[in-house]
C-alpha cells in the first residue's frame, strides 16, 4: 500500500538570517518546502506546489528534489525568488522583511490557475501561509473541486481586519492549524478551549492550536475537549520553519492514521529536528538518511 499523497502548497524563498550580533547567513527555504520535508520525515509522500522564481538557486532545486518534487513540474514566474531578511533579537524574537515587497510575494504565491489536475486527486492538500488573497481564493476554489483533506495554516500578519474572510476559509477546510496568536485573534477570545469550540462549529473535523515550545492543543468533532500534546523541547539553533514542518508532518500522519493526537506527536518530532540546524540543514540531513524518495 502506498502512502497517502500530500500536496504542500505555499512559497519558496531565499532567507537572509541576521543574528543579534549582525552575522548574516543565507539559506533557501519557504513554507511549502519545510512542510514537505516534515512530511517526508514523518514517512509521508509529499509534493511541493509553489512557483519557482527566475533566479532559483541550485540549492533550492536540490532541496526540492530531496523533498520528493521535480522542480521542472512547478509553475514558473519571470520574476526573482522571494527573499526575506530575518532579524533575530537577543530576547529570542525575530522580525521578517520582504525584500521585494508584498505585491511580489503575492505574485510568487499559488493561485487557482497554478493547481494541476493531479493535485486535485491527491489525498491531502496543505495550504501554508502565503499572501492573503491567493490563500483565500484557493481555500474557496478547492473545496468543490477535490475530495482531498484540506489542511489550512494561516499567517498572523494578515489576521487583523480580515477575520470574516479567514473564518470562511476555516469553514472550507477539514483541519485548521492556527498558532495561539492566530486562534485568539480569529475567535475573539483568549480562552483556547472556547476558541477551539468556535472553530469546530464552523465545519472542520479537527483543530490544532500550535503553541511553540508549549506544544499544541488538539480537538476533533468526536473528541471536542482539547488534548494537550507537549513539544519536544530543545535549545533551537534556528526556529525558522518549525511551524511549517510541524504542519507537514502532522498532515502526513493524519492522512495515514486518521489519529489527530498521533499526528500532533509526529509534528512535534519533526519540528524538533527542524530547529536543530540553520535553515533547512537539519531536515535535509535527516530526510537524506531515509533513502529513496517514495513515488
C-alpha positions as CSV (number, residue, x, y, z in Angstrom):
1,X,0.0,0.0,0.0
2,X,1.4,3.4,-1.0
3,X,1.5,6.3,1.5
4,X,-1.2,9.0,1.0
5,X,-0.1,11.8,-1.2
6,X,0.1,15.3,0.4
7,X,0.4,18.4,-1.8
8,X,2.2,21.1,0.2
9,X,1.1,24.5,-1.2
10,X,2.9,27.7,-0.5
11,X,6.1,29.7,-1.3
12,X,9.7,29.1,-1.9
13,X,12.2,31.6,-0.6
14,X,15.8,32.6,0.0
15,X,16.3,33.8,3.6
16,X,19.0,36.1,4.9
17,X,19.2,35.5,8.7
18,X,20.8,38.2,10.8
19,X,22.0,37.3,14.3
20,X,21.7,39.7,17.2
21,X,25.5,40.4,16.7
22,X,24.9,41.2,13.0
23,X,26.3,38.0,11.5
24,X,24.4,37.1,8.3
25,X,23.6,33.6,7.0
26,X,21.8,32.9,3.7
27,X,19.7,29.8,3.2
28,X,16.9,28.5,1.0
29,X,13.5,27.7,2.4
30,X,9.9,28.6,2.1
31,X,6.8,27.2,3.9
32,X,6.0,24.6,1.2
33,X,9.5,23.2,1.3
34,X,9.7,23.0,5.1
35,X,6.3,21.3,5.2
36,X,7.2,18.8,2.5
37,X,10.4,17.9,4.3
38,X,8.4,17.5,7.6
39,X,6.0,15.2,5.8
40,X,8.9,13.1,4.4
41,X,10.4,12.8,7.8
42,X,7.1,11.5,9.1
43,X,7.1,8.9,6.4
44,X,4.7,10.6,4.1
45,X,4.7,11.1,0.3
46,X,4.6,14.8,-0.2
47,X,4.7,17.0,-3.3
48,X,5.5,20.7,-3.3
49,X,3.3,23.1,-5.2
50,X,4.9,26.5,-5.2
51,X,6.1,28.9,-8.0
52,X,9.7,29.0,-8.9
53,X,11.3,32.4,-9.5
54,X,13.5,33.1,-12.5
55,X,16.7,33.0,-10.4
56,X,16.0,29.9,-8.3
57,X,19.4,28.9,-6.9
58,X,20.7,25.3,-7.3
59,X,20.5,24.8,-3.5
60,X,16.7,25.4,-3.7
61,X,16.3,23.0,-6.6
62,X,18.3,20.3,-4.8
63,X,16.3,20.7,-1.7
64,X,13.1,20.3,-3.7
65,X,14.4,17.0,-5.1
66,X,15.3,15.8,-1.6
67,X,11.7,16.6,-0.6
68,X,10.4,14.5,-3.5
69,X,9.5,17.1,-6.1
70,X,10.9,17.6,-9.6
71,X,11.5,21.4,-10.0
72,X,10.5,21.1,-13.6
73,X,6.9,20.3,-12.6
74,X,6.4,23.5,-10.7
75,X,4.8,26.7,-12.1
76,X,7.4,29.3,-13.2
77,X,7.4,33.1,-12.8
78,X,9.6,35.5,-14.7
79,X,10.5,37.4,-11.5
80,X,13.1,36.8,-8.8
81,X,12.7,34.4,-6.0
82,X,11.0,35.7,-2.8
83,X,13.8,37.0,-0.5
84,X,13.4,37.6,3.3
85,X,15.6,39.3,5.8
86,X,15.0,37.7,9.2
87,X,16.5,39.6,12.1
88,X,16.9,37.8,15.4
89,X,16.7,39.7,18.7
90,X,18.8,38.8,21.8
91,X,15.5,38.2,23.6
92,X,14.7,35.4,21.1
93,X,12.1,37.2,19.0
94,X,12.5,37.9,15.3
95,X,11.2,40.2,12.6
96,X,10.7,39.5,8.9
97,X,11.2,41.9,5.9
98,X,10.1,41.0,2.4
99,X,12.9,42.5,0.3
100,X,10.8,42.8,-2.8
101,X,7.5,43.7,-1.1
102,X,4.0,42.4,-0.7
103,X,2.9,42.5,-4.3
104,X,5.9,40.4,-5.4
105,X,5.2,37.9,-2.5
106,X,1.6,37.7,-3.8
107,X,2.8,37.0,-7.4
108,X,5.0,34.2,-6.1
109,X,2.2,32.6,-4.2
110,X,0.0,29.8,-5.6
111,X,-3.2,30.8,-7.4
112,X,-6.0,28.5,-8.6
113,X,-4.6,28.6,-12.2
114,X,-1.4,27.1,-10.8
115,X,-3.1,23.9,-9.5
116,X,-2.7,20.9,-11.8
117,X,-5.3,18.3,-12.1
118,X,-3.1,15.7,-10.4
119,X,-3.1,17.9,-7.2
120,X,-6.9,17.8,-7.0
121,X,-6.6,14.0,-7.0
122,X,-4.2,13.9,-4.0
123,X,-5.2,12.6,-0.6
124,X,-4.4,15.8,1.2
125,X,-3.7,19.5,0.4
126,X,-1.9,21.7,2.9
127,X,-2.4,25.4,2.4
128,X,0.5,27.1,4.0
129,X,0.6,30.8,4.9
130,X,1.0,32.5,1.5
131,X,-0.1,36.0,0.7
132,X,-3.7,36.6,1.9
133,X,-5.6,36.9,-1.4
134,X,-4.3,33.7,-3.1
135,X,-4.7,31.7,0.1
136,X,-8.3,32.8,0.5
137,X,-9.0,32.2,-3.2
138,X,-7.5,28.7,-3.1
139,X,-9.5,27.7,0.0
140,X,-12.8,28.6,-1.7
141,X,-11.8,27.3,-5.1
142,X,-10.5,23.9,-3.9
143,X,-13.4,22.8,-1.7
144,X,-15.9,22.0,-4.5
145,X,-13.2,20.6,-6.8
146,X,-11.5,18.0,-4.7
147,X,-12.2,15.2,-2.2
148,X,-8.8,15.7,-0.6
149,X,-8.5,16.5,3.1
150,X,-7.7,20.2,3.2
151,X,-5.3,21.5,5.9
152,X,-5.3,25.3,6.5
153,X,-2.4,27.1,8.1
154,X,-2.9,30.9,8.3
155,X,-0.4,33.7,8.9
156,X,-0.8,36.1,11.9
157,X,0.5,39.1,10.0
158,X,-2.8,39.4,8.0
159,X,-5.4,38.3,10.5
160,X,-6.4,41.8,11.8
161,X,-9.1,43.3,9.6
162,X,-9.7,40.1,7.6
163,X,-11.4,38.0,10.3
164,X,-14.6,37.3,8.4
165,X,-12.9,36.2,5.2
166,X,-10.5,34.0,7.1
167,X,-13.3,32.3,9.0
168,X,-14.9,31.5,5.7
169,X,-11.7,29.7,4.8
170,X,-11.7,27.9,8.1
171,X,-15.2,26.7,7.2
172,X,-14.0,25.4,3.9
173,X,-11.1,23.3,5.4
174,X,-11.1,19.9,7.1
175,X,-8.2,20.6,9.6
176,X,-7.4,24.1,10.9
177,X,-3.9,24.6,12.2
178,X,-3.6,28.1,13.7
179,X,-1.0,29.4,16.1
180,X,-2.1,30.5,19.5
181,X,-1.9,34.2,18.4
182,X,-4.0,33.5,15.3
183,X,-6.6,31.4,17.2
184,X,-7.1,34.2,19.8
185,X,-7.3,36.9,17.1
186,X,-9.8,35.0,14.9
187,X,-12.0,33.7,17.7
188,X,-12.1,36.9,19.7
189,X,-11.4,35.1,23.0
190,X,-8.2,34.1,24.8
191,X,-9.9,31.1,26.2
192,X,-8.4,28.5,23.9
193,X,-11.0,25.8,24.8
194,X,-13.7,28.2,23.7
195,X,-11.8,29.3,20.6
196,X,-11.4,25.7,19.5
197,X,-15.1,25.0,20.1
198,X,-16.0,28.0,17.9
199,X,-13.7,26.8,15.1
200,X,-15.1,23.3,15.2
201,X,-18.6,24.7,14.9
202,X,-17.7,26.2,11.5
203,X,-17.1,22.8,10.0
204,X,-13.5,21.5,10.3
205,X,-13.2,17.9,11.6
206,X,-10.1,18.8,13.6
207,X,-8.5,21.9,15.1
208,X,-4.8,22.1,16.2
209,X,-3.6,25.2,18.0
210,X,0.2,25.5,17.8
211,X,1.8,26.9,20.9
212,X,5.5,26.8,20.0
213,X,7.6,25.4,22.9
214,X,4.4,24.8,24.9
215,X,3.3,22.2,22.4
216,X,-0.2,22.2,20.9
217,X,-3.9,21.6,21.6
218,X,-5.8,19.1,19.6
219,X,-9.5,18.7,19.3
220,X,-11.8,16.9,16.9
221,X,-15.5,16.6,16.3
222,X,-15.5,13.2,18.1
223,X,-13.3,14.5,21.0
224,X,-14.0,18.2,21.2
225,X,-12.3,18.8,24.5
226,X,-8.8,19.8,23.6
227,X,-6.0,17.4,24.4
228,X,-2.6,19.0,25.2
229,X,0.3,17.4,23.3
230,X,3.7,18.6,24.5
231,X,6.5,19.8,22.3
232,X,9.9,18.0,22.2
233,X,11.8,20.8,23.8
234,X,15.4,21.5,22.7
235,X,17.6,24.6,22.5
236,X,16.9,25.8,19.0
237,X,19.6,26.7,16.5
238,X,17.1,28.3,14.1
239,X,13.4,28.3,14.7
240,X,12.6,29.3,11.1
241,X,10.1,26.9,9.5
242,X,9.4,24.9,12.7
243,X,5.6,25.5,12.4
244,X,5.6,24.6,8.7
245,X,7.5,21.5,9.4
246,X,5.0,20.6,12.2
247,X,2.1,21.0,9.8
248,X,3.6,18.9,7.1
249,X,4.4,16.0,9.4
250,X,1.0,16.4,11.1
251,X,-0.8,16.1,7.8
252,X,1.2,13.1,6.6
253,X,0.5,11.1,9.8
254,X,-3.1,12.3,9.9
255,X,-3.7,11.2,6.4
256,X,-2.2,7.8,7.2
257,X,-3.8,7.0,10.5
258,X,-6.7,9.5,11.0
259,X,-5.4,10.0,14.6
260,X,-5.0,13.7,15.2
261,X,-3.1,13.2,18.5
262,X,-0.6,10.8,16.9
263,X,-0.3,13.3,14.1
264,X,0.5,16.1,16.5
265,X,3.2,14.0,18.1
266,X,4.7,13.3,14.6
267,X,4.6,17.1,14.0
268,X,6.4,17.8,17.3
269,X,9.1,15.3,16.5
270,X,9.7,16.8,13.0
271,X,9.7,20.3,14.3
272,X,12.3,19.3,16.9
273,X,14.6,18.2,14.0
274,X,13.9,21.3,12.0
275,X,15.1,23.7,14.8
276,X,18.4,21.7,15.2
277,X,20.2,23.5,12.4
278,X,20.3,26.6,10.3
279,X,17.6,26.9,7.6
280,X,16.8,23.5,6.1
281,X,20.1,21.9,7.0
282,X,18.9,19.6,9.8
283,X,15.8,18.5,7.9
284,X,17.8,17.8,4.7
285,X,20.3,15.7,6.6
286,X,17.5,13.7,8.4
287,X,15.5,13.1,5.2
288,X,18.6,12.1,3.3
289,X,19.0,9.2,5.7
290,X,15.6,7.8,4.8
291,X,16.7,6.6,1.4
292,X,14.9,6.7,-1.8
293,X,12.0,9.2,-2.2
294,X,8.7,7.4,-2.3
295,X,6.7,7.6,-5.6
